Amino acid sequence: MRSNPIHLNSRRLGLIISFGMAAVVMIYLSYALPRLLPGDFVTAMYSSSQVTLTAEQEAELRAYYTETPGFGRYLLRLARLDWGYSYAFLTPVSELFFSALPWTLLLLGSANILSMFIGFVTGVEAAWRRGGSIEKGMVGGMTVLEGIPEICSGVILLVVFALHLQWFPAAGADTAYAEISVMARLANIGHHLVLPLATLVLAYFPGNFLLARNSMIMVIGAPFITTAKAKGLPPRRIRYAHASRNALLPLVTRFGLRLAFMITGALVVEKIYSYPGLGTLLINAIQARDLPVIQAVVLFSSLIVLAVILCLEYIYPIIDPRIEYAH
C-alpha cells in the first residue's frame, strides 16, 4: 500500500524545517566556538618572531583583532557572502577558501568513489563465494587494514615511494610556477595526487568491502533470491540486478558521511603530504588563531554535513522504495 502523498509532503516539509533550524544552530556555533580558543592572533604571530612590540602596540593590536562584531552583524555579512579578511594572509577569506576547496574535492571525491566502487564489487563477489579460502583471506586482510590509521599508512607510503624510491612527489598538489601545457599539468596534478589518494583508498576500502560483504550475506538468503535462482536467471544478474541493490543502502550511507566529514577526513593526509586543501587551511588558521578563516571552514563543514544527510533522506527511497512506504 502506497503512502499518503499529503503525509509524505508534510513529512518532507517538517524535515526541511528541522534541518533549517539545525543550520541556524550551526551558524551560531561557527560564530561562537572559534572565539573560545585559547590565545589570540597577536600572541600567535608575534610571540616567536623577532619583532618586539611595546605594551601600547600590543594592546592596540589585541583590541583590533579581538573585536567582536556581534552575531547580528555576522549574519548580515554571511547574507552578503562577505566572509571577511584573513588576519594572517590579508586576503579575503572567500578567496582562500575557494582556492583550497577544489583540491579537497578532488582528493576526497576520488578516494571515496574509487574505494566505494572497488569495495562494493569485491564485497559482493566475496559474499557470493563465501566460505572459500580466498574469501576468508580477504576478510582477514581487510580486517587488519581497517585497523591501520591513516597517519601510519601515509608515513609509510611517503617514506618508501617519495623519499626512498622517489617515484612520486613528497609534497604539494602541483609543481609551482611550471610553464607547461594543459595536458602536462593534468598529468602533473595526477602525479602529485597518487600518494595521498592511495593513503585514503587504503583507509576507506577495507570498511567498504566488509560492509558490502556483510550486507550482501544478509540479502543472499532472502526468498526473492531463491525465486530468482529458480527462474534460471544468470548468477551475475542475480548478484548485481537483484541482491546487490538491496545491499547498497549501508554503503551509500557510509559514502555520504565520508563526504560530509571531508574536511576532518582528509586533515591528517593533507598535513602529511602538505596538500593545499581545506584541512591544511584549517590547521594553519588554528595555529595562527585566524578567526575569520576558522569560522568559514567550520561553518562550511557543519552545513555540508546537514546537506548530505538531507540528500540521503531523499536518495534512500530511490534505492529502496520500501523506506518511503514504511513512513
N, C-alpha and C positions, 0 to 999 in steps of 0.2 A: 504493500500500500504506500502510495507516494505521500510525502509530507505536504501539509497545507502551505501554499505559496505565501499567504499572509503571515503565517508563523515564521517561515524562513526569512522573509523580508524584515520582520520585526527583530528577529534574532540577529541578522546581519547589521541592522541599524544600531542595536544595542552593543554589538561587538565593536563597531566603529567608534561609538561614543566612549566606550570603555578605553579603547586604545588612545583616543584623543585626550582623555583625562590623564592617562599614564604618560603621554607625551608632554603634557604641561608639567607634571611632576619631574620628569627627566630634564626638562629645560631649567627648572629651578635648581635641581641638584647640580647641573653643569655650571650654574652660576655660583652656587654656594660652596660646594665641596673643594674646588681648587684653592679657594681662599683659606682653607683650613690647613694647608701645607705649612710645615714649619719653615721659618726663614722667609726671605723675600728676594726680589731681583737684585737689589743693590748689594746685599750680602753675598749672593751667589756670584755676581760679576766682579766685585772689587776686593773680596776678602783675600784672594790668592793672586791678585795682579800686582804689578809694580806701581800702580797709580795710588797715591796717598791722598785721601780726602780729608778736608777739615771737618770739624763737627757740624758747622753750618751747611757745608755742601752735602754731607751725608744726610742731614735732617731734611734738606730741601728735596733731594733725590728720593728719599724714602717716602716723603709726603706725596710726591708726584706719582710714583709707581704703585703706591698702596691706596690711592684714592678709589673709593667705592662709588660707582656711578648710580647704584640703586637698581633693583630688579625691574622697575618700570622702564627705565632708560635702556636696560639690557634688552628687554622685549622689543622696544621700538627699534633698536639697532638691528636686531635679528630680522624684524619685519622688513627693514630696508636692505637686507642682505649685507649689512655692514658688520663685519666681524672684528673690526679694529685693526691696530697695527702691532706687530710683534715687537716686544721690548728688545730682544736680543739681535734681531736681524733688520730692524727698522724698515720692514716690508709689510704690506697688507697681509693679514692672516689668510685671507682667501687665496692669495697668490701662492703662499707657501703650501696651503692645504691641497689645492688642486694640482700643484706640481708634484706632490708626493702620492696623491690618490691613484693615478694610473699605474704606478709601479706596484702598489699593493694589490690592486685589482688584477693585474697581470700575474703576479706571483700566486696569490690565493686562489684566483679563479682557475688557473691552470692546474694547480695542485689538487684542488677539490674535484674538478671534473675528471682529471686523469685517474686519481685514486678511487673515485666512486665507480667509474666505468670498469677499471681493472678488478676492483674488489667485488663488484656486483657479478661480473661474468665468472670469475674464478670461484666465488662463493656459491653461485648456482650450480656450477659444474661439480664442485666438491660435494655439495649436498646430494646431488643426483647419484653420485658414485660413493656415497658414504659407506664406511666400513672397510674400504680398501687401504692398502699401505700408503699410497700417495696421499689420500685424503687425511689420514692420521698424521703423516709427516707434515703436511701443510698446516693443519690445525696446531700442532706443536710449535712449528716455526713461527706462525703468526702470533701465537700467544707470547712467545719470547720477544718478538719485535714490538709487540704492543706495550711491553714494559720498559722499552728503551726510550728515555726522554729525548726531546729534540736537540737539546744542548749537547748531549753526548754524541749522537749521530752526526750532528752538524760539525762539531770539532773534529771528529774522525775523518769525515769527508774533506774538510778544509785542509787538514794536515797531510793526508795521503795524496789527494788529487790536485790540490792547489800549490802547496808548499813543497812537497817531495817530488811528485811526478811533473808538476807544473803543466798539467793538461788544461786547466781552467783558471780564470782569474780568481784571485783571493778576495776581492772586494769590489764594490760598486755594481752598477747596473748597465753601464755603458762606458766606453772609452772617451774621456773628456777631450774636447777640442779637436776631435779627429775629423778631418775633411774627407769623407768617403761617400759613396753612392748610397741610395736608399736601401737597396738590397744588401749591400755590405753592412750597413748599420743595423738592419734587422738581424742579420747573422751574428753581428757583434753582441746585440742585446740577448739573443738566444744563447750565445756562448757564456755570457755572464749569468744567465738565468739557470743554467744546468744544476749547479751545486745547491743553491737554496731551494730549487724546485725538487730535487732528489731528496733533500732532507725532509721537506714537508710530505712528500709522497710516502716516504718510509714511515712517517709518523701517522699518516691518515689511513694508508692502505690496509694494515692489519685489522683495525677496527671495522672498516667497511667489509672486509672479507668475512670476519667472524659473524657480524650482524646479518649479512646476506645469507650466509650458510645456515645459521640458526633459524632465521625467518623462513627460509626455503624448506627446511626439515619439518617445520610445523605445518606447512601447506601440503607437502607431498602426500601425506596420509589422508587428506580430505576426500570426501566422496566424489566431488566433481573431477578430481584427478583420476580416480578409479574408473569413472564413467568415460573420460577421455581416452584412457588406455583401452577400455572395452570396445570403443568405436574404431580402434585401429589407427588412431592418429599417429603421425611420426613423433618419436621421442623429442626431437628438437622443438617441434611445435608445442608439445605439451609443456616442455620446460619454460619456454620463453613467451608463448602466447597465453598460457593459462596459469601456470604455477608462479612464475617469476613476477607477474604483475601484482599478485596478491602479497608477495613478499617484498615489494618495492617500498611500501609506505614507511617502515622504520628507517630505511636508507635515505629517503627524501627528507625525513625529519633531521637526520644527522647532517645531511648536506646543507640544509637551510641554517641550522645552528652554527655550523662551521663558517658559513658566510657571514652570519650575524656577528660572530665574535672574531671577525677577520683581523682587527687591529691587535687584540691581545694574542690571537692565534699565531700571528707572524712576528710578534715583537722580538722574541728570542732569536729567531732565524735572521731577521733583518739586522739585528745588532751584531750577530756573529759575522755576517758577510758584508757589513756596512752597506746594506741595501737601502736606497733612499726612499723608503716608503713611509707610511703613516706611523708605523711602530717606531722607527728611528726618529721621526719628527717628534713624537710624544716623549721619548726618552730624553732627547736633547732639551725639549721645552721644560720638562720636570727638573732636570739638572740646573737649568738657568732660571727656574721659577718664572718662566714666561707665561703669565696667566692667560692672556688672550689666546695663545696657541693651545694651551691645555684645555681651556673651555671649549674651543672649537672642536678639537679631536674627541673630547669626552662627550659632547653633545651629539656629534655625528655617530659615534659608536653606539650611544644609547638609542637614538632614533632608528638606526639601521636594524637593531635587534627587534624593536617593535614592528618595523615594516616587514621584516622577514617572517616573523611569527604571524602577522596578519595575512600575508600572502599564502603561508602554509595552510591557514584556515580555509582558503578558497581552492587550494590545489588538492587537498585531501579528497574532497568529494569527486574530483575528476578522476583520480586514480582508483578510488574505491567508492562507488555511489552509495554503498550501504551506510557510510558515515553520515551522509546528508539525510537519508531516510530515517536513521536512528534518532535524529533530533526531533 
